[in-house]
Amino acid sequence: MNKTPRQIARSLRAFRNVYRLGLLHCVRILPGDAPCTAARSQLGLEYLGDKVPHLPLPECTNERCDCRYVPVGSEQLRGLNAAGNPSSLP
């Protein structure tokens, strides 16, 4: 599913906010099902919360970009559930 520019901007704002709070270590870009060369070059790269590139990447050659952001959080972030409450999971 292709995200709209508005959805991408919302994701980036959320990443920056949790980064400022110390909950996010970095963000990775996960290539889609048929990744372009630019997406494949992102494997293993991690971006700080305030340095995350916009998707699609400027060098993307696919008609539809299926890449997505993957947050790499702190232990504190992993301990929160979607409601923002402490999780009962270990």
DSSP file (Angstrom, degrees, kcal/mol; ACC not computed):
  #  RESIDUE AA STRUCTURE BP1 BP2  ACC     N-H-->O    O-->H-N    N-H-->O    O-->H-N    TCO  KAPPA ALPHA  PHI   PSI    X-CA   Y-CA   Z-CA
    1    1 A M              0   0    0      0, 0.0     2,-0.4     0, 0.0    63,-0.0   0.000 360.0 360.0 360.0 126.9    0.0    0.0    0.0
    2    2 A N        -     0   0    0      1,-0.0     2,-0.3    64,-0.0    64,-0.1  -0.638 360.0-137.7 -81.2 132.2    1.4    3.3   -1.0
    3    3 A K        -     0   0    0     -2,-0.4    62,-0.1    62,-0.3    -1,-0.0  -0.637  16.2-120.6 -89.3 148.8    1.4    6.1    1.6
    4    4 A T     >  -     0   0    0     -2,-0.3     4,-2.3     1,-0.1     5,-0.2  -0.436  28.2-108.1 -78.8 159.9    0.4    9.6    0.8
    5    5 A P  H  > S+     0   0    0      0, 0.0     4,-2.5     0, 0.0     5,-0.2   0.857 121.9  55.4 -56.3 -34.2    2.8   12.4    1.4
    6    6 A R  H  > S+     0   0    0      2,-0.2     4,-2.1     1,-0.2     5,-0.1   0.908 107.5  47.7 -65.9 -41.4    0.7   13.5    4.3
    7    7 A Q  H  > S+     0   0    0      2,-0.2     4,-2.1     1,-0.2    -1,-0.2   0.891 112.3  50.0 -65.8 -39.5    0.9   10.1    5.9
    8    8 A I  H  X S+     0   0    0     -4,-2.3     4,-2.4     2,-0.2    -2,-0.2   0.921 110.1  49.8 -65.1 -44.0    4.7   10.0    5.4
    9    9 A A  H  X S+     0   0    0     -4,-2.5     4,-2.3     1,-0.2    -2,-0.2   0.891 109.6  52.0 -61.7 -39.5    5.0   13.5    7.0
   10   10 A R  H  X S+     0   0    0     -4,-2.1     4,-2.2     2,-0.2    -1,-0.2   0.905 109.7  49.4 -63.3 -42.0    2.9   12.4   10.0
   11   11 A S  H  X S+     0   0    0     -4,-2.1     4,-2.5     2,-0.2    -2,-0.2   0.919 110.6  50.0 -63.0 -43.8    5.2    9.3   10.5
   12   12 A L  H  X S+     0   0    0     -4,-2.4     4,-2.4     1,-0.2    -2,-0.2   0.900 109.8  50.4 -63.5 -40.5    8.3   11.5   10.3
   13   13 A R  H  X S+     0   0    0     -4,-2.3     4,-2.3     2,-0.2    -1,-0.2   0.915 110.8  49.8 -62.5 -42.2    6.9   13.9   12.9
   14   14 A A  H  X S+     0   0    0     -4,-2.2     4,-2.3     2,-0.2     5,-0.2   0.916 110.5  49.8 -63.5 -43.0    6.0   11.0   15.2
   15   15 A F  H  X S+     0   0    0     -4,-2.5     4,-1.9     1,-0.2    -2,-0.2   0.921 111.3  49.2 -60.8 -44.0    9.5    9.6   14.9
   16   16 A R  H  X S+     0   0    0     -4,-2.4     4,-2.2     1,-0.2    -1,-0.2   0.893 110.4  51.4 -64.1 -38.8   11.1   12.9   15.6
   17   17 A N  H  X S+     0   0    0     -4,-2.3     4,-1.5     1,-0.2    -2,-0.2   0.935 112.1  43.8 -65.3 -46.8    8.9   13.4   18.7
   18   18 A V  H  <>S+     0   0    0     -4,-2.3     5,-2.4     1,-0.2     6,-1.1   0.812 111.5  56.1 -70.6 -27.1    9.7   10.0   20.2
   19   19 A Y  H ><5S+     0   0    0     -4,-1.9     3,-1.4    -5,-0.2    -1,-0.2   0.927 106.2  49.9 -65.7 -44.9   13.4   10.6   19.4
   20   20 A R  H 3<5S+     0   0    0     -4,-2.2    -2,-0.2     1,-0.3    -1,-0.2   0.826 108.1  54.4 -62.4 -31.7   13.3   13.8   21.4
   21   21 A L  T 3<5S-     0   0    0     -4,-1.5    -1,-0.3    -5,-0.1    -2,-0.2   0.520 116.8-115.1 -79.7  -5.5   11.8   12.0   24.3
   22   22 A G  T < 5S+     0   0    0     -3,-1.4    -3,-0.2    -4,-0.3    54,-0.2   0.622  88.4 111.4  81.9  13.0   14.6    9.5   24.3
   23   23 A L      < +     0   0    0     -5,-2.4    51,-2.9    -6,-0.2     2,-0.5   0.663  66.6  60.6 -91.0 -17.7   12.3    6.6   23.3
   24   24 A L  E     -A   73   0A   0     -6,-1.1    49,-0.2    49,-0.3    25,-0.2  -0.937  51.9-175.4-117.9 128.8   13.7    6.0   19.8
   25   25 A H  E     -     0   0A   0     47,-2.5    24,-0.4    -2,-0.5     2,-0.3   0.914  67.5 -41.3 -82.5 -49.2   17.3    5.1   19.0
   26   26 A C  E     -A   72   0A   0     46,-1.7    46,-3.1    22,-0.2     2,-0.4  -0.946  50.9-112.8-165.1 179.4   17.0    5.3   15.3
   27   27 A V  E     -AB  71  47A   0     20,-2.5    20,-2.8    -2,-0.3     2,-0.3  -0.989  20.5-161.0-130.8 138.3   14.9    4.5   12.2
   28   28 A R  E     -A   70   0A   0     42,-2.8    42,-2.8    -2,-0.4     2,-0.6  -0.815  18.8-127.1-111.5 157.9   15.6    2.0    9.4
   29   29 A I  E     -A   69   0A   0     16,-0.4    40,-0.2    13,-0.4    16,-0.2  -0.939  19.0-154.2-105.9 121.9   14.1    1.9    5.9
   30   30 A L  E     -A   68   0A   0     38,-3.3    38,-2.0    -2,-0.6    10,-0.1  -0.857  18.5-129.6 -96.8 115.0   12.6   -1.5    5.1
   31   31 A P        -     0   0    0      0, 0.0    36,-0.1     0, 0.0    34,-0.0  -0.256  23.7-118.9 -62.2 151.0   12.6   -2.0    1.3
   32   32 A G        -     0   0    0      2,-0.1    35,-0.1     1,-0.0    33,-0.0   0.116  41.5 -76.0 -75.5-165.8    9.3   -3.2   -0.3
   33   33 A D  S    S+     0   0    0      1,-0.3    -1,-0.0    33,-0.1    34,-0.0   0.858 129.8  27.6 -66.5 -38.6    8.6   -6.4   -2.2
   34   34 A A  S    S-     0   0    0      0, 0.0    -1,-0.3     0, 0.0    -2,-0.1  -0.678  91.0-165.4-123.0  75.0   10.4   -5.3   -5.4
   35   35 A P        -     0   0    0      0, 0.0     2,-0.1     0, 0.0    30,-0.0  -0.280  11.7-133.6 -70.9 145.5   13.0   -2.8   -4.1
   36   36 A C     >  -     0   0    0      1,-0.1     4,-2.3    26,-0.0     5,-0.2  -0.300  36.2 -94.8 -81.5 175.6   14.9   -0.5   -6.4
   37   37 A T  H  > S+     0   0    0      1,-0.2     4,-1.7     2,-0.2     5,-0.1   0.882 125.7  55.1 -60.9 -39.7   18.6    0.0   -6.2
   38   38 A A  H  4 S+     0   0    0     21,-0.3     4,-0.3     1,-0.2    -1,-0.2   0.906 109.6  46.4 -62.1 -41.6   18.2    3.0   -3.9
   39   39 A A  H >4 S+     0   0    0      1,-0.2     3,-1.5     2,-0.2     4,-0.3   0.905 109.9  52.8 -68.2 -41.5   16.1    1.0   -1.4
   40   40 A R  H >< S+     0   0    0     -4,-2.3     3,-1.2     1,-0.3    -1,-0.2   0.827 101.7  61.1 -63.5 -30.1   18.5   -2.0   -1.5
   41   41 A S  T 3< S+     0   0    0     -4,-1.7    -1,-0.3     1,-0.2    -2,-0.2   0.634  94.4  65.6 -71.3 -11.9   21.3    0.4   -0.6
   42   42 A Q  T X  S+     0   0    0     -3,-1.5     3,-2.2    -4,-0.3   -13,-0.4   0.568  70.1 120.6 -85.9 -10.1   19.5    1.3    2.6
   43   43 A L  T <  S+     0   0    0     -3,-1.2     3,-0.1    -4,-0.3   -13,-0.1  -0.348  84.6   9.4 -59.1 127.1   19.9   -2.2    4.1
   44   44 A G  T 3  S+     0   0    0      1,-0.3     2,-0.3   -15,-0.1    -1,-0.3   0.296  99.1 123.9  87.0  -9.7   21.8   -2.0    7.4
   45   45 A L    <   -     0   0    0     -3,-2.2   -16,-0.4   -16,-0.2     2,-0.4  -0.633  41.6-164.6 -85.8 142.5   21.7    1.8    7.6
   46   46 A E        -     0   0    0     -2,-0.3     2,-0.4   -18,-0.1   -18,-0.2  -0.986   2.6-156.2-127.7 138.6   20.2    3.5   10.6
   47   47 A Y  B     -B   27   0A   0    -20,-2.8   -20,-2.5    -2,-0.4     5,-0.1  -0.919  21.3-117.5-115.8 137.3   19.1    7.1   10.8
   48   48 A L    >   -     0   0    0     -2,-0.4     3,-2.5   -22,-0.2   -22,-0.2  -0.352  40.6-101.2 -64.7 155.0   18.8    9.2   13.9
   49   49 A G  T 3  S+     0   0    0    -24,-0.4     3,-0.4     1,-0.3    -1,-0.1   0.714 122.3  45.3 -54.9 -26.0   15.2   10.4   14.6
   50   50 A D  T 3  S+     0   0    0      1,-0.2    -1,-0.3   -34,-0.1   -34,-0.1   0.368 110.8  53.9-100.0   6.1   15.9   13.9   13.2
   51   51 A K  S <  S+     0   0    0     -3,-2.5    -1,-0.2     2,-0.1    -2,-0.2   0.087  70.1 138.0-124.1  21.8   17.8   12.7   10.1
   52   52 A V        -     0   0    0     -3,-0.4     2,-0.1    -4,-0.2   -24,-0.1  -0.551  50.1-128.9 -75.3 126.7   15.3   10.3    8.5
   53   53 A P        -     0   0    0      0, 0.0     2,-0.1     0, 0.0     4,-0.1  -0.377  25.6-105.2 -73.1 154.5   15.0   10.7    4.7
   54   54 A H        -     0   0    0      2,-0.1   -45,-0.0    -2,-0.1   -46,-0.0  -0.468  45.2 -93.6 -75.3 148.7   11.6   11.1    3.1
   55   55 A L  S    S+     0   0    0     -2,-0.1     2,-0.2     2,-0.1   -47,-0.1  -0.890 105.6  46.8-107.0 143.5   10.1    8.2    1.2
   56   56 A P  S    S-     0   0    0      0, 0.0    -2,-0.1     0, 0.0     9,-0.0   0.585  98.8-123.2 -67.5 152.8   10.2    7.6   -1.6
   57   57 A L    >   -     0   0    0     -2,-0.2     3,-2.1     1,-0.1    -2,-0.1  -0.314  20.5-114.0 -61.4 148.5   13.9    8.1   -1.7
   58   58 A P  T 3  S+     0   0    0      0, 0.0    -1,-0.1     0, 0.0    -3,-0.1   0.808 117.3  50.1 -56.8 -30.1   15.0   10.7   -4.3
   59   59 A E  T 3  S+     0   0    0    -23,-0.0   -21,-0.3   -21,-0.0   -22,-0.1   0.394  80.5 132.6 -89.0   3.5   16.8    8.0   -6.3
   60   60 A C    <   -     0   0    0     -3,-2.1     5,-0.1     1,-0.1    -5,-0.0  -0.308  34.0-174.9 -61.3 133.9   13.8    5.6   -6.3
   61   61 A T        +     0   0    0      3,-0.1     2,-0.2    -2,-0.0    -1,-0.1   0.411  49.1 105.2-109.5  -1.9   13.1    4.2   -9.8
   62   62 A N        -     0   0    0      1,-0.1     3,-0.2   -28,-0.0   -26,-0.0  -0.524  69.3-136.4 -79.6 147.4    9.9    2.3   -9.0
   63   63 A E  S    S+     0   0    0      1,-0.3     2,-0.5    -2,-0.2    -1,-0.1   0.890  99.0  29.5 -66.4 -39.5    6.6    3.7  -10.1
   64   64 A R  S    S-     0   0    0     -3,-0.0     2,-0.5   -62,-0.0    -1,-0.3  -0.984  81.9-144.0-124.3 121.2    5.1    2.8   -6.7
   65   65 A C        +     0   0    0     -2,-0.5   -62,-0.3    -3,-0.2   -10,-0.0  -0.722  18.5 178.2 -86.1 126.2    7.4    2.8   -3.6
   66   66 A D        +     0   0    0     -2,-0.5    -1,-0.1   -64,-0.1   -33,-0.1   0.211  39.7 123.9-109.5  12.2    6.5    0.1   -1.1
   67   67 A C        -     0   0    0    -35,-0.1     2,-0.3   -36,-0.1   -12,-0.0  -0.312  39.6-171.0 -68.7 156.8    9.3    1.0    1.3
   68   68 A R  E     -A   30   0A   0    -38,-2.0   -38,-3.3   -36,-0.0     2,-0.3  -0.969  24.3-102.5-146.9 163.8    8.4    1.8    4.9
   69   69 A Y  E     -A   29   0A   0     -2,-0.3   -40,-0.2   -40,-0.2   -42,-0.0  -0.635  25.2-163.9 -86.6 143.2   10.0    3.1    8.1
   70   70 A V  E     -A   28   0A   0    -42,-2.8   -42,-2.8    -2,-0.3     2,-0.2  -0.963  14.3-143.0-127.4 112.8   11.0    0.7   10.9
   71   71 A P  E     -A   27   0A   0      0, 0.0     2,-0.6     0, 0.0   -44,-0.2  -0.500   2.5-153.1 -75.7 144.0   11.6    2.3   14.3
   72   72 A V  E     -A   26   0A   0    -46,-3.1   -47,-2.5    -2,-0.2   -46,-1.7  -0.927  29.0-168.6-114.9 102.7   14.4    1.0   16.5
   73   73 A G  E     -A   24   0A   0     -2,-0.6   -49,-0.3   -49,-0.2     2,-0.1  -0.330  20.7-107.3 -95.8 170.6   13.2    1.9   20.0
   74   74 A S     >  -     0   0    0    -51,-2.9     4,-2.2    -2,-0.1     5,-0.2  -0.298  43.0 -97.6 -81.0 172.8   14.7    1.9   23.5
   75   75 A E  H  > S+     0   0    0      1,-0.2     4,-1.2     2,-0.2    -1,-0.1   0.876 126.2  56.5 -59.4 -37.1   13.7   -0.6   26.1
   76   76 A Q  H  4 S+     0   0    0      1,-0.2    -1,-0.2     2,-0.2     4,-0.2   0.898 107.1  47.5 -64.1 -40.4   11.3    2.0   27.5
   77   77 A L  H >4 S+     0   0    0    -54,-0.3     3,-1.6     1,-0.2    -1,-0.2   0.904 109.0  53.6 -67.4 -40.7    9.5    2.3   24.1
   78   78 A R  H 3< S+     0   0    0     -4,-2.2    -1,-0.2     1,-0.3    -2,-0.2   0.763 103.5  59.3 -65.0 -23.1    9.3   -1.5   23.8
   79   79 A G  T 3< S+     0   0    0     -4,-1.2     8,-4.1    -3,-0.2     2,-0.3   0.474  92.1  84.4 -84.6  -1.8    7.6   -1.6   27.2
   80   80 A L  B <   -C   86   0B   0     -3,-1.6     2,-0.1     6,-0.3     8,-0.0  -0.780  68.2-145.1-100.3 144.6    4.8    0.7   26.1
   81   81 A N    >   -     0   0    0      4,-2.5     3,-2.1    -2,-0.3     6,-0.1  -0.415  40.9 -86.1 -95.5-178.7    1.7   -0.6   24.4
   82   82 A A  T 3  S+     0   0    0      1,-0.3    -1,-0.0    -2,-0.1    -2,-0.0   0.750 127.0  58.4 -61.2 -25.4   -0.3    1.3   21.7
   83   83 A A  T 3  S-     0   0    0      2,-0.1    -1,-0.3     1,-0.0    -3,-0.0   0.529 117.1-111.0 -82.8  -4.8   -2.3    3.1   24.3
   84   84 A G  S <  S+     0   0    0     -3,-2.1    -2,-0.1     1,-0.3     3,-0.0   0.599  78.6 124.8  86.3  10.9    0.8    4.6   25.8
   85   85 A N  S    S-     0   0    0      1,-0.1    -4,-2.5    -4,-0.0    -1,-0.3  -0.716  74.4 -85.1-100.7 153.7    0.5    2.5   29.0
   86   86 A P  B     -C   80   0B   0      0, 0.0    -6,-0.3     0, 0.0     2,-0.2  -0.322  49.8-125.1 -56.1 135.6    3.2    0.2   30.4
   87   87 A S        -     0   0    0     -8,-4.1    -7,-0.0     1,-0.1    -9,-0.0  -0.521   3.7-141.5 -83.6 150.3    2.9   -3.2   28.8
   88   88 A S  S    S+     0   0    0     -2,-0.2    -1,-0.1     2,-0.0    -8,-0.1   0.509  75.1 102.5 -85.8  -5.0    2.5   -6.4   30.8
   89   89 A L              0   0    0      1,-0.1    -2,-0.1   -10,-0.1     0, 0.0  -0.504 360.0 360.0 -77.8 148.2    4.8   -8.1   28.3
   90   90 A P              0   0    0      0, 0.0    -1,-0.1     0, 0.0   -11,-0.1   0.490 360.0 360.0 -68.8 360.0    8.4   -8.8   29.3
